[in-house]
Amino acid sequence: MTTNPAATPVPVEDVQGDRRWMDMHEHYVREAHEKEPEVLFVGDSLILQLAQTQIWTEKFEPMHCLNFGCGGDATQHVLWRLQNGELKNLAPKVVVFLAGTNNHGHTAEQVAGGIEACVRTIVQQQPQAKVLVLTIPPRGHQTNPLRVKNEEVNRRMASLLQSIPSVQLVDVCQGLLQSDGTINHNDMYDYLHLTSSGYAKFCEPLYCALAEILKMQDATALAMDAADNLVETPD
């Protein structure tokens, strides 16, 4: 059986020699020991840069979110991080996942398999958590092979993830394409990474999904507390 390189965990090669990627990973492992987030974000630069936005400060920080994004990560790199300490000592209610746009040399089938491997790792290590998998946003000013491949990955994920309990696919691509199929420079400054305007569109369905999950979980917890209070204690 041929090994899927997108689902084979490997660390990023330190070609520049500054050890930044490994230092970030080790920082995240320490944060996993020190913090108690209700929501954990894991993924590539689209996740990482979200933490630098006003939307993060206003919308997501009040939800007690923690961000484990790494610029340039492909699925195999995120998978390595997940299997090497970033999910330990945490018990989030929700894990938000996005990766795949950096898997340039892999087929759509391989990328979807890499995402599935990451999600199954999250579910295995964090069985109490709901997992929100984000669709890969479009890239490139006009239609191009990478964008077409990412669209195919999204279609495959919609099928693959149905069999995994507590996993929901969230479409964050709506509004990022104009009527002629192009991407607005004001939404993606380099036609890959999001601006504040782009993040506003990207985050709207994500925020709604997160708010609904947390609201339901809080309501369940309150109901359980109320039920416990009704139980008579022996004299």
Steps between C-alpha positions, in 0.01 A plus 500: 500500500637841401563740787319833481764773554231749607398263782853406610602717798827688451640822651582793272857488371699790645644617167562855626683383810320720756294222665189722501252225420622266773514788748137581422403137547677484837332827601160348417581188701578721801176693448312170491632434851432849631166607351142374509330608177141421418581524130827393334591619149752285311633546147711702260560874448131570440441387858816665636429843353142496625638552852643837389163642394242716675244227431703260714520754783131591489335171404724206585701604806178525708441133409833412669675398179860385455676518163749234384551615141830469310579680176574273205376181666363226279284222640796272575662774711184572700457126552853476644428787740175339612676172568786663688348678794275781380184313601623381838375643831213680325127438508338754264132489421572568132800458269507708179718357221622640169784375281557379147568805284878454544498138373614617159654174382217272608185388323153594624452143620826512696420838658153384604663192651745720690217711639313186600811371682527827694132496592510138616802584717309788657194282562715225652689734734211736576188279500298756699546771236290595203725543194429774246689440175517809279486479123818609320445855370553586133841629392638688200341807341338288230413133464818288504599135554566544874160657556331225303687238704397662829138500385532127436652452846199676650261272313689192614502622862124539497478126435795376707412682820140377514614173655693665787292577811487856639650652185340782303618653172461879494500678164703820543535567127173683448549861400872468420438463126349778290229433241761465226697242699784733597626582849490861615837639606322663795405155632830321430794737471718243322210287373575243770511665842200684637459869580272628776219514245575146387509369856161662568349285223706193592408519869127563478393134453773382736393734777136399459589130520720552807243713679229240440714212629612686812145618568367144476778363721442771761126428497569129546735569790241725667232234458725238657578730792131566550427127496773438756353768726164324491646178634425475868798433719456253790481642852 
